[in-house]
Every structure is written in structure tokens, then in C-alpha cells.
């Protein structure tokens, strides 16, 4: 299976969240964790970000 890896600027653009909010939600287990790409690089699996976004849309629609 092929995984597309997204770097932080792309994740910020897709989600509309800031860097600090992303890492705060990761620490609270409310956002997908990044994977290590090397000594100083991380990325997110695109399908996990898409699933998180879909869940956020569902929560928002049910709350309204």
C-alpha cells in the first residue's frame, strides 16, 4: 500500500490549524501523530488527516 506523507505546511493549510494547535491536539490524543522521516523531519499520513477531517465534519454537523 502506498502512503502519501504530508509535511507541516500542508497539514496546516488543509486543516486550517496553527502549528501550536496541531501539537497541542496531538498531546491530547485529539489529532493524528506524525511519523518520523529522519533525525529532524516528521510528516503525517494523508489518509489519517483526511479521516480526522471527516470526523470533524461529522461532529460539527451533529452538534448543529
C-alpha positions in Angstrom: 0.0 0.0 0.0 1.3 3.4 -0.9 1.1 6.2 1.7 1.4 9.9 0.9 3.2 11.9 3.5 2.3 15.4 4.2 4.7 17.9 5.8 3.6 20.5 8.4 2.9 23.4 6.0 0.5 21.2 4.0 -1.2 19.9 7.1 -1.7 23.5 8.4 -3.2 24.5 5.0 -5.5 21.5 4.8 -6.8 21.7 8.4 -6.7 25.5 8.9 -4.9 24.9 12.3 -1.8 26.6 13.5 1.4 24.6 14.4 0.8 25.1 18.1 -2.8 23.9 17.9 -1.8 20.9 15.9 0.9 19.9 18.5 -1.5 20.7 21.4 -4.1 18.4 20.0 -1.5 15.7 19.4 -0.6 15.9 23.1 -4.2 15.4 24.0 -4.7 12.5 21.5 -7.1 14.6 19.5 -5.1 14.7 16.3 -3.1 12.1 14.3 0.5 11.8 15.4 3.3 12.4 12.9 5.7 9.8 11.8 9.5 10.2 11.9 11.1 10.8 8.5 14.6 11.3 9.8 16.6 12.9 12.5 14.8 16.3 12.3 11.8 15.7 10.0 8.3 14.4 10.6 5.2 14.0 8.4 1.6 13.0 8.6 0.0 10.2 6.6 -2.5 11.8 4.3 -5.3 9.2 4.9 -5.1 9.8 8.6 -5.5 13.6 8.2 -8.4 13.0 5.8 -10.1 10.7 8.3 -9.6 13.2 11.1 -11.2 15.9 8.9 -14.1 13.7 8.1 -14.7 13.1 11.8 -14.6 16.8 12.5 -17.2 17.5 9.8 -19.4 14.7 11.3 -19.1 16.2 14.8 -19.9 19.6 13.6 -23.0 18.5 11.7 -24.3 16.6 14.7 -23.7 19.4 17.1 -25.6 21.9 14.9 
